[in-house]
């Protein structure tokens, strides 16, 4: 389940995630940004996160791009700007692709510290 669902974000093989609020990603910096969408995955689905190519061409990369089966919450996107200038992102901009994968025989659910994330969750 993805809330709020945004039809233009639905792609043939992925779903494009947006970010909350207006963001300025400084060049040379890693910025933690929450996804606008709340994501809930059942036990038989996992997801991989990839930067959309339009942003990758400007030097943006995403770190830590896997969502475990059973995860629910906003995703903390670790966005690094390796480009030559700051990157401005508006709330409606689709920044990250979430590719859903089937987990054969999936029965275990994620139950870690990021469960029910609301906003940015920093590393331990």
Biopython code that builds the backbone (N, CA, C, O; Angstrom):
import numpy as np
from Bio.PDB.StructureBuilder import StructureBuilder

atoms = [
    (1, "UNK", "N", (0.837, -1.166, 0.000)),
    (1, "UNK", "CA", (0.000, 0.000, 0.000)),
    (1, "UNK", "C", (0.891, 1.241, 0.000)),
    (1, "UNK", "O", (1.909, 1.289, 0.689)),
    (2, "UNK", "N", (0.498, 2.220, -0.767)),
    (2, "UNK", "CA", (1.220, 3.491, -0.856)),
    (2, "UNK", "C", (0.204, 4.606, -0.638)),
    (2, "UNK", "O", (-0.802, 4.690, -1.343)),
    (3, "UNK", "N", (0.482, 5.470, 0.357)),
    (3, "UNK", "CA", (-0.413, 6.598, 0.650)),
    (3, "UNK", "C", (0.421, 7.876, 0.768)),
    (3, "UNK", "O", (1.462, 7.823, 1.423)),
    (4, "UNK", "N", (0.057, 8.988, 0.201)),
    (4, "UNK", "CA", (-1.032, 9.102, -0.759)),
    (4, "UNK", "C", (-0.611, 8.542, -2.119)),
    (4, "UNK", "O", (0.503, 8.778, -2.586)),
    (5, "UNK", "N", (-1.513, 7.805, -2.733)),
    (5, "UNK", "CA", (-1.238, 7.267, -4.067)),
    (5, "UNK", "C", (-1.340, 8.408, -5.063)),
    (5, "UNK", "O", (-2.266, 9.217, -5.004)),
    (6, "UNK", "N", (-0.387, 8.467, -5.974)),
    (6, "UNK", "CA", (-0.295, 9.549, -6.963)),
    (6, "UNK", "C", (-0.192, 8.891, -8.333)),
    (6, "UNK", "O", (0.869, 8.386, -8.700)),
    (7, "UNK", "N", (-1.276, 8.894, -9.083)),
    (7, "UNK", "CA", (-1.322, 8.147, -10.347)),
    (7, "UNK", "C", (-0.163, 8.449, -11.289)),
    (7, "UNK", "O", (0.373, 7.511, -11.879)),
    (8, "UNK", "N", (0.262, 9.714, -11.467)),
    (8, "UNK", "CA", (1.407, 9.968, -12.361)),
    (8, "UNK", "C", (2.709, 9.303, -11.894)),
    (8, "UNK", "O", (3.638, 9.154, -12.688)),
    (9, "UNK", "N", (2.788, 8.901, -10.620)),
    (9, "UNK", "CA", (3.986, 8.233, -10.101)),
    (9, "UNK", "C", (4.039, 6.755, -10.465)),
    (9, "UNK", "O", (5.097, 6.132, -10.372)),
    (10, "UNK", "N", (2.911, 6.190, -10.878)),
    (10, "UNK", "CA", (2.874, 4.768, -11.233)),
    (10, "UNK", "C", (3.499, 4.579, -12.614)),
    (10, "UNK", "O", (3.018, 5.122, -13.609)),
    (11, "UNK", "N", (4.575, 3.800, -12.654)),
    (11, "UNK", "CA", (5.275, 3.506, -13.895)),
    (11, "UNK", "C", (5.057, 2.032, -14.245)),
    (11, "UNK", "O", (4.578, 1.276, -13.399)),
    (12, "UNK", "N", (5.394, 1.599, -15.466)),
    (12, "UNK", "CA", (5.174, 0.195, -15.837)),
    (12, "UNK", "C", (5.863, -0.813, -14.913)),
    (12, "UNK", "O", (5.321, -1.891, -14.667)),
    (13, "UNK", "N", (7.050, -0.477, -14.398)),
    (13, "UNK", "CA", (7.780, -1.437, -13.572)),
    (13, "UNK", "C", (8.215, -0.861, -12.224)),
    (13, "UNK", "O", (9.025, -1.472, -11.527)),
    (14, "UNK", "N", (7.693, 0.297, -11.853)),
    (14, "UNK", "CA", (8.106, 0.924, -10.593)),
    (14, "UNK", "C", (7.072, 1.967, -10.174)),
    (14, "UNK", "O", (6.107, 2.248, -10.885)),
    (15, "UNK", "N", (7.315, 2.526, -8.995)),
    (15, "UNK", "CA", (6.512, 3.640, -8.488)),
    (15, "UNK", "C", (7.487, 4.739, -8.087)),
    (15, "UNK", "O", (8.450, 4.479, -7.365)),
    (16, "UNK", "N", (7.247, 5.969, -8.549)),
    (16, "UNK", "CA", (8.135, 7.094, -8.258)),
    (16, "UNK", "C", (7.743, 7.754, -6.937)),
    (16, "UNK", "O", (6.605, 8.190, -6.764)),
    (17, "UNK", "N", (8.696, 7.822, -6.013)),
    (17, "UNK", "CA", (8.461, 8.461, -4.720)),
    (17, "UNK", "C", (8.792, 9.946, -4.793)),
    (17, "UNK", "O", (9.692, 10.369, -5.520)),
    (18, "UNK", "N", (8.041, 10.721, -4.022)),
    (18, "UNK", "CA", (8.268, 12.160, -3.907)),
    (18, "UNK", "C", (8.823, 12.465, -2.522)),
    (18, "UNK", "O", (8.821, 11.593, -1.654)),
    (19, "UNK", "N", (9.291, 13.668, -2.305)),
    (19, "UNK", "CA", (9.844, 14.057, -1.009)),
    (19, "UNK", "C", (8.899, 15.044, -0.323)),
    (19, "UNK", "O", (8.079, 15.693, -0.972)),
    (20, "UNK", "N", (9.031, 15.143, 1.002)),
    (20, "UNK", "CA", (8.228, 16.113, 1.742)),
    (20, "UNK", "C", (8.905, 17.474, 1.688)),
    (20, "UNK", "O", (10.125, 17.577, 1.816)),
    (21, "UNK", "N", (8.120, 18.495, 1.500)),
    (21, "UNK", "CA", (8.630, 19.855, 1.549)),
    (21, "UNK", "C", (9.619, 20.202, 0.455)),
    (21, "UNK", "O", (10.003, 19.360, -0.356)),
    (22, "UNK", "N", (10.016, 21.450, 0.453)),
    (22, "UNK", "CA", (11.001, 21.989, -0.487)),
    (22, "UNK", "C", (12.384, 21.622, 0.042)),
    (22, "UNK", "O", (12.683, 21.858, 1.212)),
    (23, "UNK", "N", (13.226, 21.047, -0.811)),
    (23, "UNK", "CA", (14.546, 20.587, -0.382)),
    (23, "UNK", "C", (15.629, 21.202, -1.265)),
    (23, "UNK", "O", (15.480, 21.288, -2.484)),
    (24, "UNK", "N", (16.707, 21.623, -0.639)),
    (24, "UNK", "CA", (17.896, 22.048, -1.381)),
    (24, "UNK", "C", (19.005, 21.068, -1.008)),
    (24, "UNK", "O", (19.444, 21.024, 0.141)),
    (25, "UNK", "N", (19.450, 20.287, -1.982)),
    (25, "UNK", "CA", (20.499, 19.300, -1.771)),
    (25, "UNK", "C", (21.828, 19.936, -2.155)),
    (25, "UNK", "O", (22.136, 20.105, -3.335)),
    (26, "UNK", "N", (22.601, 20.282, -1.148)),
    (26, "UNK", "CA", (23.870, 20.986, -1.383)),
    (26, "UNK", "C", (24.867, 20.062, -2.073)),
    (26, "UNK", "O", (24.938, 18.870, -1.777)),
    (27, "UNK", "N", (25.633, 20.632, -2.995)),
    (27, "UNK", "CA", (26.644, 19.821, -3.683)),
    (27, "UNK", "C", (27.664, 19.323, -2.677)),
    (27, "UNK", "O", (28.081, 20.043, -1.769)),
    (28, "UNK", "N", (28.055, 18.069, -2.865)),
    (28, "UNK", "CA", (29.031, 17.462, -1.986)),
    (28, "UNK", "C", (28.477, 16.976, -0.653)),
    (28, "UNK", "O", (29.236, 16.494, 0.188)),
    (29, "UNK", "N", (27.159, 17.094, -0.446)),
    (29, "UNK", "CA", (26.575, 16.722, 0.842)),
    (29, "UNK", "C", (25.618, 15.544, 0.710)),
    (29, "UNK", "O", (25.033, 15.300, -0.345)),
    (30, "UNK", "N", (25.481, 14.828, 1.812)),
    (30, "UNK", "CA", (24.488, 13.762, 1.929)),
    (30, "UNK", "C", (23.342, 14.311, 2.785)),
    (30, "UNK", "O", (23.569, 14.779, 3.900)),
    (31, "UNK", "N", (22.132, 14.256, 2.271)),
    (31, "UNK", "CA", (20.968, 14.810, 2.957)),
    (31, "UNK", "C", (19.937, 13.721, 3.172)),
    (31, "UNK", "O", (19.599, 12.988, 2.242)),
    (32, "UNK", "N", (19.432, 13.611, 4.403)),
    (32, "UNK", "CA", (18.355, 12.665, 4.698)),
    (32, "UNK", "C", (17.020, 13.376, 4.500)),
    (32, "UNK", "O", (16.754, 14.418, 5.101)),
    (33, "UNK", "N", (16.189, 12.787, 3.644)),
    (33, "UNK", "CA", (14.915, 13.398, 3.273)),
    (33, "UNK", "C", (13.816, 12.345, 3.387)),
    (33, "UNK", "O", (13.980, 11.246, 2.857)),
    (34, "UNK", "N", (12.692, 12.642, 4.065)),
    (34, "UNK", "CA", (11.617, 11.662, 4.132)),
    (34, "UNK", "C", (10.803, 11.638, 2.842)),
    (34, "UNK", "O", (10.601, 12.665, 2.196)),
    (35, "UNK", "N", (10.342, 10.441, 2.484)),
    (35, "UNK", "CA", (9.440, 10.342, 1.341)),
    (35, "UNK", "C", (8.093, 10.935, 1.735)),
    (35, "UNK", "O", (7.707, 10.888, 2.903)),
    (36, "UNK", "N", (7.388, 11.486, 0.772)),
    (36, "UNK", "CA", (6.036, 11.977, 1.013)),
    (36, "UNK", "C", (5.102, 10.796, 1.283)),
    (36, "UNK", "O", (4.174, 10.891, 2.087)),
    (37, "UNK", "N", (5.364, 9.689, 0.601)),
    (37, "UNK", "CA", (4.496, 8.526, 0.678)),
    (37, "UNK", "C", (4.768, 7.668, 1.917)),
    (37, "UNK", "O", (5.912, 7.520, 2.348)),
    (38, "UNK", "N", (3.715, 7.120, 2.468)),
    (38, "UNK", "CA", (3.770, 6.096, 3.515)),
    (38, "UNK", "C", (3.682, 4.774, 2.777)),
    (38, "UNK", "O", (2.765, 4.572, 1.981)),
    (39, "UNK", "N", (4.620, 3.869, 3.026)),
    (39, "UNK", "CA", (4.709, 2.600, 2.305)),
    (39, "UNK", "C", (4.470, 1.455, 3.286)),
    (39, "UNK", "O", (5.020, 1.450, 4.387)),
    (40, "UNK", "N", (3.651, 0.487, 2.884)),
    (40, "UNK", "CA", (3.430, -0.734, 3.673)),
    (40, "UNK", "C", (3.603, -1.926, 2.738)),
    (40, "UNK", "O", (2.891, -2.054, 1.742)),
    (41, "UNK", "N", (4.561, -2.802, 3.068)),
    (41, "UNK", "CA", (4.815, -3.983, 2.249)),
    (41, "UNK", "C", (4.397, -5.247, 3.003)),
    (41, "UNK", "O", (4.714, -5.383, 4.184)),
    (42, "UNK", "N", (3.693, -6.171, 2.348)),
    (42, "UNK", "CA", (3.342, -7.440, 2.983)),
    (42, "UNK", "C", (4.561, -8.373, 3.022)),
    (42, "UNK", "O", (5.631, -8.029, 2.518)),
    (43, "UNK", "N", (4.389, -9.536, 3.616)),
    (43, "UNK", "CA", (5.497, -10.485, 3.803)),
    (43, "UNK", "C", (6.058, -11.017, 2.493)),
    (43, "UNK", "O", (7.199, -11.479, 2.464)),
    (44, "UNK", "N", (5.298, -10.968, 1.417)),
    (44, "UNK", "CA", (5.760, -11.538, 0.152)),
    (44, "UNK", "C", (6.282, -10.491, -0.838)),
    (44, "UNK", "O", (6.486, -10.797, -2.013)),
    (45, "UNK", "N", (6.501, -9.241, -0.357)),
    (45, "UNK", "CA", (7.036, -8.193, -1.230)),
    (45, "UNK", "C", (8.178, -7.445, -0.539)),
    (45, "UNK", "O", (8.142, -7.210, 0.669)),
    (46, "UNK", "N", (9.185, -7.079, -1.325)),
    (46, "UNK", "CA", (10.280, -6.216, -0.887)),
    (46, "UNK", "C", (10.459, -5.155, -1.975)),
    (46, "UNK", "O", (9.845, -5.251, -3.038)),
    (47, "UNK", "N", (11.281, -4.159, -1.723)),
    (47, "UNK", "CA", (11.471, -3.105, -2.725)),
    (47, "UNK", "C", (12.926, -2.654, -2.770)),
    (47, "UNK", "O", (13.628, -2.668, -1.759)),
    (48, "UNK", "N", (13.359, -2.258, -3.951)),
    (48, "UNK", "CA", (14.665, -1.651, -4.181)),
    (48, "UNK", "C", (14.431, -0.200, -4.565)),
    (48, "UNK", "O", (13.497, 0.107, -5.306)),
    (49, "UNK", "N", (15.275, 0.693, -4.066)),
    (49, "UNK", "CA", (15.162, 2.117, -4.377)),
    (49, "UNK", "C", (16.302, 2.533, -5.296)),
    (49, "UNK", "O", (17.462, 2.190, -5.066)),
    (50, "UNK", "N", (15.956, 3.270, -6.326)),
    (50, "UNK", "CA", (16.933, 3.786, -7.295)),
    (50, "UNK", "C", (16.615, 5.261, -7.560)),
    (50, "UNK", "O", (15.453, 5.666, -7.557)),
    (51, "UNK", "N", (17.639, 6.035, -7.782)),
    (51, "UNK", "CA", (17.454, 7.431, -8.160)),
    (51, "UNK", "C", (16.904, 7.485, -9.578)),
    (51, "UNK", "O", (17.343, 6.722, -10.438)),
    (52, "UNK", "N", (15.956, 8.369, -9.835)),
    (52, "UNK", "CA", (15.461, 8.533, -11.206)),
    (52, "UNK", "C", (16.587, 9.099, -12.071)),
    (52, "UNK", "O", (17.386, 9.916, -11.615)),
    (53, "UNK", "N", (16.634, 8.656, -13.308)),
    (53, "UNK", "CA", (17.747, 9.009, -14.188)),
    (53, "UNK", "C", (17.867, 10.514, -14.424)),
    (53, "UNK", "O", (18.974, 11.022, -14.606)),
    (54, "UNK", "N", (16.746, 11.230, -14.423)),
    (54, "UNK", "CA", (16.815, 12.684, -14.644)),
    (54, "UNK", "C", (17.598, 13.369, -13.523)),
    (54, "UNK", "O", (18.257, 14.382, -13.761)),
    (55, "UNK", "N", (17.534, 12.832, -12.311)),
    (55, "UNK", "CA", (18.324, 13.381, -11.203)),
    (55, "UNK", "C", (19.734, 12.800, -11.194)),
    (55, "UNK", "O", (20.688, 13.509, -10.871)),
    (56, "UNK", "N", (19.880, 11.552, -11.536)),
    (56, "UNK", "CA", (21.211, 10.927, -11.581)),
    (56, "UNK", "C", (22.114, 11.659, -12.571)),
    (56, "UNK", "O", (23.316, 11.788, -12.334)),
    (57, "UNK", "N", (21.554, 12.131, -13.659)),
    (57, "UNK", "CA", (22.342, 12.872, -14.659)),
    (57, "UNK", "C", (22.878, 14.181, -14.104)),
    (57, "UNK", "O", (23.827, 14.750, -14.642)),
    (58, "UNK", "N", (22.260, 14.661, -13.015)),
    (58, "UNK", "CA", (22.715, 15.895, -12.375)),
    (58, "UNK", "C", (23.651, 15.611, -11.199)),
    (58, "UNK", "O", (24.104, 16.538, -10.528)),
    (59, "UNK", "N", (23.945, 14.319, -10.949)),
    (59, "UNK", "CA", (24.893, 13.957, -9.908)),
    (59, "UNK", "C", (24.268, 13.424, -8.638)),
    (59, "UNK", "O", (24.981, 13.185, -7.664)),
    (60, "UNK", "N", (22.950, 13.228, -8.613)),
    (60, "UNK", "CA", (22.289, 12.727, -7.408)),
    (60, "UNK", "C", (22.343, 11.210, -7.352)),
    (60, "UNK", "O", (22.051, 10.536, -8.340)),
    (61, "UNK", "N", (22.717, 10.673, -6.196)),
    (61, "UNK", "CA", (22.724, 9.226, -5.970)),
    (61, "UNK", "C", (21.991, 8.952, -4.657)),
    (61, "UNK", "O", (21.920, 9.809, -3.775)),
    (62, "UNK", "N", (21.448, 7.738, -4.548)),
    (62, "UNK", "CA", (20.762, 7.342, -3.324)),
    (62, "UNK", "C", (21.532, 6.200, -2.673)),
    (62, "UNK", "O", (21.972, 5.271, -3.350)),
    (63, "UNK", "N", (21.689, 6.276, -1.374)),
    (63, "UNK", "CA", (22.332, 5.210, -0.616)),
    (63, "UNK", "C", (21.301, 4.444, 0.190)),
    (63, "UNK", "O", (20.253, 4.983, 0.543)),
    (64, "UNK", "N", (21.598, 3.199, 0.479)),
    (64, "UNK", "CA", (20.701, 2.396, 1.312)),
    (64, "UNK", "C", (19.357, 2.182, 0.675)),
    (64, "UNK", "O", (18.346, 2.648, 1.200)),
    (65, "UNK", "N", (19.316, 1.498, -0.431)),
    (65, "UNK", "CA", (18.088, 1.403, -1.200)),
    (65, "UNK", "C", (17.366, 0.080, -1.162)),
    (65, "UNK", "O", (17.071, -0.471, -2.222)),
    (66, "UNK", "N", (17.058, -0.473, 0.032)),
    (66, "UNK", "CA", (16.284, -1.710, 0.106)),
    (66, "UNK", "C", (15.224, -1.569, 1.188)),
    (66, "UNK", "O", (15.490, -1.047, 2.271)),
    (67, "UNK", "N", (14.005, -2.047, 0.878)),
    (67, "UNK", "CA", (12.898, -2.005, 1.834)),
    (67, "UNK", "C", (12.474, -3.448, 2.101)),
    (67, "UNK", "O", (12.085, -4.170, 1.183)),
    (68, "UNK", "N", (12.552, -3.857, 3.353)),
    (68, "UNK", "CA", (12.254, -5.237, 3.739)),
    (68, "UNK", "C", (10.757, -5.547, 3.711)),
    (68, "UNK", "O", (9.925, -4.652, 3.860)),
    (69, "UNK", "N", (10.423, -6.839, 3.516)),
    (69, "UNK", "CA", (9.025, -7.266, 3.639)),
    (69, "UNK", "C", (8.493, -6.904, 5.030)),
    (69, "UNK", "O", (9.189, -7.068, 6.031)),
    (70, "UNK", "N", (7.272, -6.419, 5.077)),
    (70, "UNK", "CA", (6.653, -6.065, 6.348)),
    (70, "UNK", "C", (6.937, -4.654, 6.812)),
    (70, "UNK", "O", (6.372, -4.215, 7.814)),
    (71, "UNK", "N", (7.811, -3.918, 6.103)),
    (71, "UNK", "CA", (8.086, -2.527, 6.498)),
    (71, "UNK", "C", (6.830, -1.692, 6.320)),
    (71, "UNK", "O", (6.048, -1.903, 5.394)),
    (72, "UNK", "N", (6.652, -0.738, 7.229)),
    (72, "UNK", "CA", (5.598, 0.259, 7.059)),
    (72, "UNK", "C", (6.107, 1.591, 7.615)),
    (72, "UNK", "O", (6.719, 1.641, 8.682)),
    (73, "UNK", "N", (5.846, 2.647, 6.885)),
    (73, "UNK", "CA", (6.243, 3.981, 7.316)),
    (73, "UNK", "C", (6.724, 4.827, 6.156)),
    (73, "UNK", "O", (6.707, 4.400, 5.001)),
    (74, "UNK", "N", (7.152, 6.037, 6.487)),
    (74, "UNK", "CA", (7.804, 6.873, 5.490)),
    (74, "UNK", "C", (9.230, 6.359, 5.333)),
    (74, "UNK", "O", (9.834, 5.871, 6.288)),
    (75, "UNK", "N", (9.755, 6.471, 4.134)),
    (75, "UNK", "CA", (11.123, 6.039, 3.883)),
    (75, "UNK", "C", (12.069, 7.222, 4.055)),
    (75, "UNK", "O", (11.804, 8.313, 3.549)),
    (76, "UNK", "N", (13.174, 7.007, 4.770)),
    (76, "UNK", "CA", (14.213, 8.021, 4.863)),
    (76, "UNK", "C", (15.140, 7.815, 3.678)),
    (76, "UNK", "O", (15.828, 6.798, 3.584)),
    (77, "UNK", "N", (15.154, 8.782, 2.777)),
    (77, "UNK", "CA", (15.966, 8.707, 1.564)),
    (77, "UNK", "C", (17.305, 9.376, 1.828)),
    (77, "UNK", "O", (17.355, 10.546, 2.207)),
    (78, "UNK", "N", (18.383, 8.639, 1.631)),
    (78, "UNK", "CA", (19.736, 9.150, 1.823)),
    (78, "UNK", "C", (20.234, 9.630, 0.457)),
    (78, "UNK", "O", (20.721, 8.837, -0.348)),
    (79, "UNK", "N", (20.106, 10.931, 0.206)),
    (79, "UNK", "CA", (20.412, 11.503, -1.111)),
    (79, "UNK", "C", (21.745, 12.252, -1.060)),
    (79, "UNK", "O", (21.923, 13.164, -0.252)),
    (80, "UNK", "N", (22.674, 11.860, -1.926)),
    (80, "UNK", "CA", (23.987, 12.514, -2.005)),
    (80, "UNK", "C", (24.109, 13.228, -3.337)),
    (80, "UNK", "O", (23.846, 12.656, -4.394)),
    (81, "UNK", "N", (24.512, 14.479, -3.268)),
    (81, "UNK", "CA", (24.682, 15.295, -4.465)),
    (81, "UNK", "C", (26.157, 15.317, -4.835)),
    (81, "UNK", "O", (26.955, 16.006, -4.200)),
    (82, "UNK", "N", (26.512, 14.561, -5.864)),
    (82, "UNK", "CA", (27.891, 14.518, -6.342)),
    (82, "UNK", "C", (28.116, 15.460, -7.521)),
    (82, "UNK", "O", (29.202, 15.494, -8.098)),
    (83, "UNK", "N", (27.086, 16.220, -7.874)),
    (83, "UNK", "CA", (27.168, 17.127, -9.011)),
    (83, "UNK", "C", (27.898, 18.421, -8.674)),
    (83, "UNK", "O", (28.390, 18.611, -7.562)),
    (84, "UNK", "N", (27.953, 19.299, -9.661)),
    (84, "UNK", "CA", (28.693, 20.545, -9.519)),
    (84, "UNK", "C", (27.903, 21.699, -8.954)),
    (84, "UNK", "O", (28.467, 22.766, -8.712)),
    (85, "UNK", "N", (26.590, 21.517, -8.731)),
    (85, "UNK", "CA", (25.780, 22.610, -8.188)),
    (85, "UNK", "C", (24.688, 22.045, -7.288)),
    (85, "UNK", "O", (24.373, 20.856, -7.346)),
    (86, "UNK", "N", (24.116, 22.911, -6.458)),
    (86, "UNK", "CA", (23.020, 22.491, -5.596)),
    (86, "UNK", "C", (21.849, 22.007, -6.450)),
    (86, "UNK", "O", (21.656, 22.470, -7.574)),
    (87, "UNK", "N", (21.071, 21.073, -5.906)),
    (87, "UNK", "CA", (19.883, 20.554, -6.595)),
    (87, "UNK", "C", (18.670, 20.928, -5.762)),
    (87, "UNK", "O", (18.607, 20.615, -4.573)),
    (88, "UNK", "N", (17.708, 21.596, -6.382)),
    (88, "UNK", "CA", (16.478, 21.997, -5.711)),
    (88, "UNK", "C", (15.387, 20.997, -6.066)),
    (88, "UNK", "O", (15.185, 20.671, -7.236)),
    (89, "UNK", "N", (14.683, 20.512, -5.041)),
    (89, "UNK", "CA", (13.594, 19.557, -5.245)),
    (89, "UNK", "C", (12.331, 20.130, -4.617)),
    (89, "UNK", "O", (12.334, 20.559, -3.463)),
    (90, "UNK", "N", (11.263, 20.129, -5.385)),
    (90, "UNK", "CA", (9.951, 20.565, -4.909)),
    (90, "UNK", "C", (9.146, 19.359, -4.453)),
    (90, "UNK", "O", (9.420, 18.243, -4.893)),
    (91, "UNK", "N", (8.159, 19.552, -3.583)),
    (91, "UNK", "CA", (7.385, 18.432, -3.046)),
    (91, "UNK", "C", (6.725, 17.540, -4.104)),
    (91, "UNK", "O", (6.542, 16.347, -3.864)),
    (92, "UNK", "N", (6.373, 18.081, -5.243)),
    (92, "UNK", "CA", (5.706, 17.281, -6.276)),
    (92, "UNK", "C", (6.689, 16.542, -7.183)),
    (92, "UNK", "O", (6.275, 15.733, -8.013)),
    (93, "UNK", "N", (7.988, 16.813, -7.033)),
    (93, "UNK", "CA", (8.995, 16.176, -7.892)),
    (93, "UNK", "C", (9.148, 14.702, -7.549)),
    (93, "UNK", "O", (9.265, 14.329, -6.382)),
    (94, "UNK", "N", (9.145, 13.873, -8.582)),
    (94, "UNK", "CA", (9.367, 12.438, -8.408)),
    (94, "UNK", "C", (10.868, 12.201, -8.485)),
    (94, "UNK", "O", (11.478, 12.420, -9.532)),
    (95, "UNK", "N", (11.470, 11.753, -7.381)),
    (95, "UNK", "CA", (12.918, 11.711, -7.245)),
    (95, "UNK", "C", (13.481, 10.292, -7.272)),
    (95, "UNK", "O", (14.522, 10.046, -7.882)),
    (96, "UNK", "N", (12.797, 9.365, -6.614)),
    (96, "UNK", "CA", (13.307, 8.006, -6.418)),
    (96, "UNK", "C", (12.310, 6.984, -6.963)),
    (96, "UNK", "O", (11.105, 7.100, -6.743)),
    (97, "UNK", "N", (12.826, 5.986, -7.672)),
    (97, "UNK", "CA", (11.994, 4.879, -8.157)),
    (97, "UNK", "C", (12.007, 3.756, -7.134)),
    (97, "UNK", "O", (13.066, 3.359, -6.648)),
    (98, "UNK", "N", (10.821, 3.245, -6.809)),
    (98, "UNK", "CA", (10.702, 2.091, -5.922)),
    (98, "UNK", "C", (10.262, 0.911, -6.788)),
    (98, "UNK", "O", (9.165, 0.908, -7.347)),
    (99, "UNK", "N", (11.137, -0.085, -6.886)),
    (99, "UNK", "CA", (10.864, -1.278, -7.691)),
    (99, "UNK", "C", (10.462, -2.389, -6.726)),
    (99, "UNK", "O", (11.224, -2.741, -5.826)),
    (100, "UNK", "N", (9.271, -2.938, -6.914)),
    (100, "UNK", "CA", (8.734, -3.972, -6.023)),
    (100, "UNK", "C", (9.164, -5.348, -6.530)),
    (100, "UNK", "O", (9.118, -5.624, -7.728)),
    (101, "UNK", "N", (9.583, -6.207, -5.593)),
    (101, "UNK", "CA", (10.011, -7.571, -5.916)),
    (101, "UNK", "C", (9.196, -8.570, -5.106)),
    (101, "UNK", "O", (8.885, -8.335, -3.938)),
    (102, "UNK", "N", (8.857, -9.680, -5.736)),
    (102, "UNK", "CA", (8.179, -10.752, -5.023)),
    (102, "UNK", "C", (9.208, -11.549, -4.222)),
    (102, "UNK", "O", (10.299, -11.837, -4.714)),
    (103, "UNK", "N", (8.858, -11.897, -3.000)),
    (103, "UNK", "CA", (9.703, -12.714, -2.140)),
    (103, "UNK", "C", (9.052, -14.088, -2.044)),
    (103, "UNK", "O", (8.023, -14.250, -1.388)),
    (104, "UNK", "N", (9.654, -15.071, -2.697)),
    (104, "UNK", "CA", (9.084, -16.418, -2.720)),
    (104, "UNK", "C", (9.078, -17.003, -1.312)),
    (104, "UNK", "O", (10.101, -17.008, -0.628)),
    (105, "UNK", "N", (7.932, -17.489, -0.892)),
    (105, "UNK", "CA", (7.820, -18.110, 0.427)),
    (105, "UNK", "C", (7.991, -17.145, 1.573)),
    (105, "UNK", "O", (8.278, -17.556, 2.697)),
    (106, "UNK", "N", (7.815, -15.849, 1.297)),
    (106, "UNK", "CA", (8.018, -14.837, 2.333)),
    (106, "UNK", "C", (7.040, -14.975, 3.483)),
    (106, "UNK", "O", (5.826, -14.925, 3.285)),
    (107, "UNK", "N", (7.565, -15.149, 4.677)),
    (107, "UNK", "CA", (6.709, -15.253, 5.865)),
    (107, "UNK", "C", (7.188, -14.340, 6.989)),
    (107, "UNK", "O", (6.413, -14.001, 7.883)),
    (108, "UNK", "N", (8.466, -13.938, 6.952)),
    (108, "UNK", "CA", (8.998, -13.089, 8.020)),
    (108, "UNK", "C", (8.755, -11.623, 7.701)),
    (108, "UNK", "O", (8.892, -11.192, 6.556)),
    (109, "UNK", "N", (8.392, -10.865, 8.728)),
    (109, "UNK", "CA", (8.127, -9.444, 8.578)),
    (109, "UNK", "C", (9.201, -8.626, 9.279)),
    (109, "UNK", "O", (9.703, -9.010, 10.335)),
    (110, "UNK", "N", (9.546, -7.498, 8.679)),
    (110, "UNK", "CA", (10.481, -6.566, 9.297)),
    (110, "UNK", "C", (9.882, -6.059, 10.606)),
    (110, "UNK", "O", (8.693, -5.750, 10.670)),
    (111, "UNK", "N", (10.701, -5.974, 11.638)),
    (111, "UNK", "CA", (10.238, -5.465, 12.925)),
    (111, "UNK", "C", (11.368, -4.696, 13.605)),
    (111, "UNK", "O", (11.572, -4.818, 14.813)),
    (112, "UNK", "N", (12.098, -3.904, 12.821)),
    (112, "UNK", "CA", (13.241, -3.173, 13.356)),
    (112, "UNK", "C", (12.876, -1.777, 13.820)),
    (112, "UNK", "O", (11.700, -1.418, 13.896)),
    (113, "UNK", "N", (13.896, -0.998, 14.126)),
    (113, "UNK", "CA", (13.684, 0.326, 14.703)),
    (113, "UNK", "C", (13.110, 1.357, 13.733)),
    (113, "UNK", "O", (12.684, 2.431, 14.157)),
    (114, "UNK", "N", (13.094, 1.042, 12.436)),
    (114, "UNK", "CA", (12.558, 1.985, 11.460)),
    (114, "UNK", "C", (11.062, 1.760, 11.198)),
    (114, "UNK", "O", (10.448, 2.490, 10.421)),
    (115, "UNK", "N", (10.479, 0.742, 11.855)),
    (115, "UNK", "CA", (9.059, 0.455, 11.662)),
    (115, "UNK", "C", (8.222, 1.662, 12.103)),
    (115, "UNK", "O", (8.494, 2.280, 13.132)),
    (116, "UNK", "N", (7.208, 1.981, 11.308)),
    (116, "UNK", "CA", (6.297, 3.109, 11.558)),
    (116, "UNK", "C", (7.014, 4.456, 11.538)),
    (116, "UNK", "O", (6.624, 5.379, 12.253)),
    (117, "UNK", "N", (8.063, 4.571, 10.717)),
    (117, "UNK", "CA", (8.810, 5.820, 10.592)),
    (117, "UNK", "C", (7.890, 6.954, 10.172)),
    (117, "UNK", "O", (7.022, 6.788, 9.315)),
    (118, "UNK", "N", (8.096, 8.101, 10.789)),
    (118, "UNK", "CA", (7.350, 9.307, 10.456)),
    (118, "UNK", "C", (8.374, 10.425, 10.367)),
    (118, "UNK", "O", (8.834, 10.937, 11.387)),
    (119, "UNK", "N", (8.731, 10.803, 9.147)),
    (119, "UNK", "CA", (9.789, 11.776, 8.951)),
    (119, "UNK", "C", (11.142, 11.100, 8.884)),
    (119, "UNK", "O", (11.222, 9.878, 8.755)),
    (120, "UNK", "N", (12.203, 11.876, 8.970)),
    (120, "UNK", "CA", (13.569, 11.360, 8.873)),
    (120, "UNK", "C", (13.930, 10.574, 10.130)),
    (120, "UNK", "O", (13.680, 11.024, 11.248)),
    (121, "UNK", "N", (14.519, 9.399, 9.934)),
    (121, "UNK", "CA", (15.062, 8.611, 11.042)),
    (121, "UNK", "C", (16.569, 8.531, 10.820)),
    (121, "UNK", "O", (17.031, 7.966, 9.828)),
    (122, "UNK", "N", (17.319, 9.093, 11.741)),
    (122, "UNK", "CA", (18.784, 9.107, 11.626)),
    (122, "UNK", "C", (19.385, 7.772, 12.023)),
    (122, "UNK", "O", (18.750, 6.963, 12.701)),
    (123, "UNK", "N", (20.618, 7.553, 11.590)),
    (123, "UNK", "CA", (21.342, 6.318, 11.942)),
    (123, "UNK", "C", (21.608, 6.281, 13.440)),
    (123, "UNK", "O", (21.589, 7.311, 14.113)),
    (124, "UNK", "N", (21.852, 5.095, 13.943)),
    (124, "UNK", "CA", (22.132, 4.947, 15.389)),
    (124, "UNK", "C", (23.384, 5.672, 15.779)),
    (124, "UNK", "O", (23.769, 5.655, 16.948)),
]
sb = StructureBuilder()
sb.init_structure("model")
sb.init_model(0)
sb.init_chain("A")
sb.init_seg("    ")
for serial, (resi, resn, name, xyz) in enumerate(atoms, 1):
    if name == "N":
        sb.init_residue(resn, " ", resi, " ")
    sb.init_atom(name, np.array(xyz, "f"), 0.0, 1.0, " ", f" {name:<3s}", serial, name[0])
structure = sb.get_structure()
